[in-house]
């Protein structure tokens, strides 16, 4: 290896140092953001669980007050197709627009 090759190789190696530092910074940031994401997801799941419990409590109140008239069941992230089937078969009438509207909603929540 001659002097010129050595100098060129040394420059290439020194050119890699900023990349190594950047890689280290990015790895640290990835770890921090992954942990932050995990914390936020845990918080989100906790909030969803609290909202679900509020809905369950509300349905129990409705069930007690309207015992003979209404039966309500709350299901977290449940399949809505049985509801649509019940509406079509038992209630009848012009419900297709209402069923489509219910199908488009992502969540049902209390106001």
Secondary structure as UniProt FT lines:
FT   HELIX           3..65
FT   TURN            66..69
FT   TURN            76..77
FT   HELIX           81..86
FT   HELIX           87..91
FT   HELIX           96..104
//
